Amino acid sequence: MNNQRTPFQPIIKNRPFQRYILLVLVFTVCFILFLISALFNTPEHDPDTAIAAPALVPSDPDGEPASEPANGPEPAPGPGQPSEPLQTPEPVKDSVCPLTGVPMAEAITRNRPLAVSLSNVPEALPMNGVSQADIIYEVLVEGGHTRLLGIFQDFTNVPKVGSIRSARHYTAEIAHSHNAIFITAGGSPLGYSEIREQGITHMDEVGGSRREIFFRDRNRVSGMRFESLHSVVITNDRVARWFPEYDFALVHDAGFKQGLTFAADGTPVHGESAVEIAVRFSSHRTTDFTYDASEKVYHMRHFNRDFIDANNNEKPAFTNILILSTRVSALGDGTDRRNVVTIGSGEGYFVCGGKYIEINWSRADKDAPYVYTHKDGSLLELGQGKSYICIIPTNMSVSFS
């Protein structure tokens, strides 16, 4: 029985055919494993961080079309791309942040800051990252509303910033005064024109400019499609991953100065009481500040609620409040957009340590920083710490108590 031969035995013993059969079996097994892997490992959007694109894009009440959603889950890092957020070096003696006067690693002081356009309507609250901005500007836009511009010198420890909104030509001018990298989600036609003409480094979620740094935060959407307009955010890990790959300077040119000077205690001598402050931007938009004497900082309230950072549930603390009065007028382009003058000079107030004084502000041209002086022309020293800067029309009032 063992010596019987089947008709196929000579073929099976043929060594080339044996190798062929083995290769076919190996290929078949690999293909089956590939199909199983694809079936059970298809990537999906993280339901807690990203939102899928809506079928239709609703209109932006500010005048621009709403953006398409940015990228969802982060892609795996490629060659040369760090997979972890950049670490902040230890501060170096005698090196301070040019925006706050607070000790900071010298290498970071040379970085160009980020200027992030932030929504300031109830649907966008609470905001992310505002407690870690070195400077926040508030300025009028359409309909008597305002928009914020957060300036961040060191972004490495800011996990998330948003909601990010569109640019105006004057917010682009303010960002340019800091030689900042301007971060927006959309913009007005004149805003885009200003960005091009001034050569401003610009990251735009709507225009598709380097959209890798943006994503849509599902935590910012509670069911209404309009609220998706307020879901655009950036994160420090995406900035750390992608900025080194982009074709723009990450540090200031030699000799660039922010134009700000600081003192350990910026409380104005002979200043008047400023424990409570109400700054009017329009007939229905007022921002309030209250001085915390124990911490020697101001906290802000708007829309009858505290200004809160959603990242840490903290109230942003500002050592300095600057209120700049300037000319604001209708743009005259058939919309309700404004023109806010940021070049030239004007009057205003400086608030620090529970006291306020009158000051002057000036800015020589679009490449120059803001300069703040006392009424006698001497340079104003801010207190060491963060600043909130209100830019208001000349016909709006400020009250102190």
C-alpha positions as CSV (number, residue, x, y, z in Angstrom):
1,M,0.0,0.0,0.0
2,N,2.9,2.4,0.9
3,N,4.5,1.7,-2.5
4,Q,1.4,2.8,-4.6
5,R,1.7,6.0,-6.6
6,T,-1.0,8.4,-7.4
7,P,-1.3,10.1,-10.8
8,F,-0.2,13.4,-9.2
9,Q,2.8,12.2,-7.3
10,P,5.4,13.0,-10.0
11,I,4.0,16.5,-10.3
12,I,4.0,17.2,-6.5
13,K,7.6,16.0,-6.2
14,N,8.6,18.5,-8.9
15,R,10.6,21.1,-6.9
16,P,9.7,24.2,-9.0
17,F,6.0,23.4,-8.7
18,Q,6.4,23.0,-5.0
19,R,7.9,26.5,-4.7
20,Y,5.0,27.9,-6.8
21,I,2.4,26.3,-4.6
22,L,4.1,27.7,-1.5
23,L,4.2,31.2,-2.9
24,V,0.5,31.0,-3.8
25,L,-0.4,29.9,-0.3
26,V,1.7,32.7,1.3
27,F,0.2,35.4,-0.9
28,T,-3.3,34.1,-0.2
29,V,-2.8,34.2,3.6
30,C,-1.3,37.7,3.4
31,F,-4.2,39.0,1.3
32,I,-6.7,37.6,3.8
33,L,-4.9,39.2,6.7
34,F,-4.8,42.5,4.9
35,L,-8.6,42.4,4.3
36,I,-9.2,41.6,8.0
37,S,-6.9,44.5,9.1
38,A,-8.7,46.9,6.8
39,L,-12.1,45.8,8.0
40,F,-11.3,46.3,11.7
41,N,-8.9,49.3,11.6
42,T,-10.6,51.8,9.3
43,P,-9.8,55.3,10.8
44,E,-12.8,57.3,12.1
45,H,-13.2,60.8,13.4
46,D,-12.8,61.1,17.1
47,P,-16.3,62.0,18.2
48,D,-15.0,64.1,21.1
49,T,-12.6,66.2,19.1
50,A,-13.6,66.6,15.4
51,I,-16.8,67.2,13.5
52,A,-17.6,66.0,10.0
53,A,-18.2,68.4,7.2
54,P,-21.8,69.7,6.9
55,A,-23.6,69.0,3.7
56,L,-24.2,72.7,3.1
57,V,-22.1,75.6,4.4
58,P,-24.3,78.2,6.2
59,S,-23.7,81.9,5.7
60,D,-21.5,83.8,8.1
61,P,-23.5,86.7,9.6
62,D,-20.3,88.8,9.5
63,G,-20.3,88.7,5.7
64,E,-18.0,85.9,4.7
65,P,-19.1,82.4,3.6
66,A,-18.6,80.0,6.5
67,S,-15.6,77.7,6.2
68,E,-15.6,74.1,5.3
69,P,-14.5,72.1,8.3
70,A,-10.8,71.7,8.8
71,N,-9.0,68.3,9.0
72,G,-10.3,65.8,11.5
73,P,-8.0,63.5,13.5
74,E,-4.4,64.3,13.3
75,P,-2.3,62.4,10.7
76,A,0.7,60.4,11.8
77,P,3.9,62.4,11.8
78,G,6.1,62.1,8.8
79,P,9.9,62.3,8.5
80,G,11.3,65.3,10.3
81,Q,8.0,66.1,12.1
82,P,8.0,65.9,15.9
83,S,5.3,63.7,17.4
84,E,5.3,65.4,20.8
85,P,4.7,69.1,21.6
86,L,7.8,71.2,21.9
87,Q,9.0,71.7,25.4
88,T,9.5,75.1,27.0
89,P,13.1,75.7,28.1
90,E,13.8,77.0,31.6
91,P,13.8,80.8,31.8
92,V,17.2,82.4,31.5
93,K,18.2,85.2,33.9
94,D,17.7,88.7,32.6
95,S,15.6,87.4,29.7
96,V,11.9,88.6,29.7
97,C,8.9,88.2,27.5
98,P,8.7,91.2,25.2
99,L,4.9,91.3,25.6
100,T,4.7,90.9,29.4
101,G,8.1,91.7,31.0
102,V,7.9,88.4,32.8
103,P,11.0,86.1,32.8
104,M,11.2,83.8,29.8
105,A,13.8,81.7,28.0
106,E,15.8,83.9,25.7
107,A,15.3,81.7,22.7
108,I,11.5,82.1,23.0
109,T,11.7,85.9,23.3
110,R,13.0,85.9,19.7
111,N,10.1,83.9,18.3
112,R,7.4,85.6,16.3
113,P,4.2,85.5,18.3
114,L,0.9,84.0,17.2
115,A,-2.0,86.5,16.7
116,V,-5.3,84.5,16.8
117,S,-8.6,86.1,15.7
118,L,-11.2,85.0,18.2
119,S,-15.0,85.1,18.1
120,N,-16.7,87.1,20.9
121,V,-20.4,86.2,20.8
122,P,-22.4,84.1,23.3
123,E,-22.4,81.1,20.9
124,A,-18.6,80.9,21.1
125,L,-18.3,80.9,24.9
126,P,-16.5,79.7,26.8
127,M,-13.3,80.3,24.8
128,N,-10.2,78.1,24.8
129,G,-6.7,79.4,25.6
130,V,-7.6,83.0,26.5
131,S,-5.9,82.8,30.0
132,Q,-2.6,82.1,28.3
133,A,-2.6,85.0,25.8
134,D,0.0,87.6,26.7
135,I,-2.1,90.4,25.2
136,I,-5.8,90.4,24.2
137,Y,-7.2,93.2,21.9
138,E,-10.9,93.8,21.7
139,V,-12.2,95.8,18.7
140,L,-15.5,96.7,17.1
141,V,-16.8,94.7,14.1
142,E,-20.2,94.7,12.4
143,G,-23.5,95.1,14.1
144,G,-22.0,96.7,17.2
145,H,-20.3,93.4,18.1
146,T,-16.6,93.0,18.9
147,R,-13.9,90.5,18.1
148,L,-10.8,89.6,20.1
149,L,-7.2,89.2,18.9
150,G,-5.1,87.0,21.2
151,I,-1.3,87.5,21.1
152,F,0.8,84.5,22.3
153,Q,4.5,84.7,22.6
154,D,5.0,81.1,23.8
155,F,2.4,78.7,22.4
156,T,4.1,75.4,23.5
157,N,2.0,75.0,26.6
158,V,-1.3,76.1,25.2
159,P,-3.3,72.9,24.5
160,K,-6.1,74.5,22.5
161,V,-7.2,78.0,21.3
162,G,-10.6,79.0,19.8
163,S,-13.1,79.6,18.6
164,I,-11.2,81.1,15.7
165,R,-13.0,83.6,13.4
166,S,-12.4,85.8,10.4
167,A,-10.0,88.7,9.8
168,R,-10.7,92.4,9.2
169,H,-8.1,94.7,7.7
170,Y,-7.6,96.5,11.0
171,T,-7.1,93.3,12.9
172,A,-4.5,92.3,10.3
173,E,-2.8,95.7,10.9
174,I,-2.8,95.0,14.7
175,A,-1.3,91.6,14.2
176,H,1.3,93.1,11.9
177,S,2.3,95.6,14.6
178,H,3.7,92.6,16.5
179,N,5.2,91.0,13.4
180,A,3.0,88.1,14.4
181,I,1.8,85.0,12.5
182,F,-1.8,85.7,11.9
183,I,-4.3,82.9,12.5
184,T,-7.9,83.2,11.1
185,A,-10.9,81.3,9.8
186,G,-11.9,83.5,6.9
187,G,-11.8,87.2,6.3
188,S,-13.4,90.2,4.7
189,P,-12.2,91.1,1.1
190,L,-10.3,94.1,2.5
191,G,-8.9,92.0,5.2
192,Y,-7.4,89.5,2.6
193,S,-6.2,92.5,0.6
194,E,-4.4,93.9,3.6
195,I,-2.7,90.6,4.4
196,R,-1.4,90.3,0.8
197,E,-0.2,93.9,0.5
198,Q,1.6,93.9,3.8
199,G,3.1,90.4,3.3
200,I,1.6,89.2,6.6
201,T,2.3,85.6,7.4
202,H,-1.2,84.1,7.5
203,M,-2.7,80.8,8.4
204,D,-6.4,80.6,7.1
205,E,-8.7,77.7,7.8
206,V,-11.3,78.9,5.2
207,G,-8.9,79.6,2.4
208,G,-7.2,76.2,2.8
209,S,-3.8,77.9,3.7
210,R,-2.0,75.2,5.7
211,R,-5.1,73.8,7.2
212,E,-3.2,71.1,8.9
213,I,-3.0,73.2,12.1
214,F,-6.8,73.5,12.4
215,F,-9.6,71.2,13.4
216,R,-13.2,71.3,14.4
217,D,-13.9,70.8,18.1
218,R,-17.1,68.8,18.6
219,N,-17.3,70.0,22.2
220,R,-18.2,73.4,20.7
221,V,-21.3,72.2,18.8
222,S,-24.5,71.5,20.7
223,G,-26.8,70.6,17.8
224,M,-27.3,73.9,15.9
225,R,-25.5,74.0,12.6
226,F,-24.7,77.7,12.9
227,E,-22.7,76.9,16.0
228,S,-20.3,74.9,13.8
229,L,-19.0,78.4,12.7
230,H,-17.6,78.7,16.2
231,S,-15.9,75.3,16.4
232,V,-12.5,76.0,14.7
233,V,-9.5,75.7,17.0
234,I,-5.8,75.1,16.8
235,T,-3.6,73.1,19.2
236,N,0.0,73.4,20.3
237,D,0.9,69.9,19.1
238,R,-0.2,70.7,15.6
239,V,1.6,74.0,15.6
240,A,4.8,72.3,16.8
241,R,4.4,69.6,14.2
242,W,3.8,71.7,11.1
243,F,5.3,75.2,11.6
244,P,8.9,74.0,11.1
245,E,7.8,72.5,7.7
246,Y,6.4,75.9,6.4
247,D,8.3,78.4,4.3
248,F,8.2,81.4,6.6
249,A,10.4,82.8,9.4
250,L,9.7,81.6,12.9
251,V,11.9,84.3,14.5
252,H,12.0,88.1,14.3
253,D,14.6,89.8,12.2
254,A,17.5,91.2,14.2
255,G,16.6,94.5,15.7
256,F,12.9,94.1,15.8
257,K,11.3,95.6,18.9
258,Q,7.8,95.2,20.3
259,G,8.0,98.8,21.7
260,L,6.7,97.9,25.2
261,T,8.5,98.7,28.5
262,F,7.7,97.3,31.9
263,A,8.1,98.0,35.6
264,A,7.8,95.7,38.6
265,D,4.9,97.8,39.7
266,G,3.1,99.7,37.0
267,T,0.5,101.4,39.2
268,P,0.3,105.0,37.9
269,V,1.5,107.6,40.4
270,H,-1.3,110.1,41.3
271,G,-3.8,107.8,39.4
272,E,-7.5,107.9,40.2
273,S,-9.6,104.9,41.5
274,A,-10.3,102.2,38.9
275,V,-11.6,99.2,40.9
276,E,-14.6,98.9,38.6
277,I,-14.4,99.8,34.8
278,A,-17.0,99.7,32.2
279,V,-15.8,100.2,28.6
280,R,-18.5,100.8,25.9
281,F,-17.8,99.7,22.4
282,S,-21.3,100.3,21.0
283,S,-24.9,101.0,22.2
284,H,-25.3,97.4,23.1
285,R,-21.7,96.1,23.8
286,T,-19.9,96.9,27.1
287,T,-17.0,95.1,28.6
288,D,-16.6,95.3,32.4
289,F,-13.4,94.8,34.5
290,T,-13.1,94.3,38.3
291,Y,-9.9,94.7,40.3
292,D,-8.8,91.9,42.6
293,A,-6.6,93.7,45.1
294,S,-5.3,90.4,46.6
295,E,-3.9,89.3,43.3
296,K,-3.3,92.8,41.9
297,V,-5.0,91.9,38.6
298,Y,-8.2,92.6,36.7
299,H,-10.9,90.1,35.7
300,M,-13.2,90.7,32.8
301,R,-17.0,90.2,32.4
302,H,-19.1,90.2,29.3
303,F,-22.6,89.1,28.3
304,N,-23.4,89.1,32.1
305,R,-21.0,86.4,32.8
306,D,-17.3,85.9,33.8
307,F,-14.7,85.6,31.1
308,I,-13.6,82.0,31.4
309,D,-11.0,79.8,29.8
310,A,-12.5,76.5,28.8
311,N,-9.1,74.8,28.9
312,N,-8.7,75.2,32.7
313,N,-12.0,76.8,33.9
314,E,-10.0,79.8,35.1
315,K,-10.7,83.5,34.8
316,P,-7.9,85.3,32.7
317,A,-6.0,87.8,34.9
318,F,-4.7,91.0,33.4
319,T,-2.2,93.3,35.1
320,N,-2.8,96.1,32.6
321,I,-5.9,97.5,30.9
322,L,-5.3,99.9,28.0
323,I,-8.2,101.8,26.4
324,L,-7.4,103.5,23.1
325,S,-9.8,105.9,21.5
326,T,-9.8,106.1,17.7
327,R,-11.8,107.0,14.7
328,V,-14.3,104.3,13.7
329,S,-16.6,104.7,10.7
330,A,-18.7,102.8,8.1
331,L,-16.5,101.2,5.5
332,G,-18.8,102.2,2.7
333,D,-18.6,98.9,0.8
334,G,-22.3,98.2,0.9
335,T,-22.0,96.1,4.0
336,D,-22.1,96.9,7.7
337,R,-18.3,96.5,8.1
338,R,-16.3,99.1,9.9
339,N,-13.1,101.0,9.3
340,V,-11.0,101.3,12.5
341,V,-8.0,103.6,12.4
342,T,-4.9,102.0,13.8
343,I,-2.3,104.4,12.4
344,G,-1.6,107.9,13.7
345,S,-2.2,109.0,17.3
346,G,-4.9,109.4,19.8
347,E,-5.8,109.5,23.5
348,G,-6.7,106.8,26.0
349,Y,-6.4,105.5,29.5
350,F,-3.9,103.2,31.3
351,V,-5.2,101.1,34.2
352,C,-3.0,99.2,36.6
353,G,-3.0,98.4,40.3
354,G,-6.5,99.8,40.9
355,K,-5.7,103.2,39.4
356,Y,-6.0,104.9,36.1
357,I,-4.4,107.8,34.2
358,E,-4.9,109.5,30.8
359,I,-2.4,108.6,28.2
360,N,-1.6,109.1,24.5
361,W,-1.0,106.4,21.9
362,S,0.7,106.5,18.6
363,R,1.7,104.3,15.7
364,A,3.9,105.7,12.9
365,D,3.0,103.4,10.1
366,K,1.8,99.8,9.4
367,D,5.2,98.3,10.1
368,A,5.5,100.1,13.5
369,P,4.3,98.9,16.9
370,Y,2.0,100.9,19.2
371,V,3.8,103.3,21.5
372,Y,2.2,104.5,24.8
373,T,3.2,107.7,26.5
374,H,2.2,109.9,29.5
375,K,0.6,113.2,28.7
376,D,4.0,114.9,29.1
377,G,5.4,112.7,26.3
378,S,7.4,110.4,28.5
379,L,7.3,106.7,27.8
380,L,4.7,104.7,29.7
381,E,5.8,101.7,31.7
382,L,3.3,98.8,32.0
383,G,3.2,96.5,34.9
384,Q,4.8,93.2,34.5
385,G,2.1,90.8,33.4
386,K,-0.7,90.3,30.8
387,S,-2.6,93.2,29.1
388,Y,-6.1,93.7,27.8
389,I,-6.4,96.4,25.2
390,C,-9.7,97.9,24.3
391,I,-9.9,99.9,21.0
392,I,-13.1,102.0,21.1
393,P,-14.7,104.7,18.9
394,T,-14.1,108.3,20.0
395,N,-17.8,108.8,20.8
396,M,-17.9,105.9,23.3
397,S,-17.5,106.3,27.0
398,V,-15.5,104.7,29.8
399,S,-16.5,104.8,33.4
400,F,-14.3,104.3,36.5
401,S,-15.2,103.8,40.1
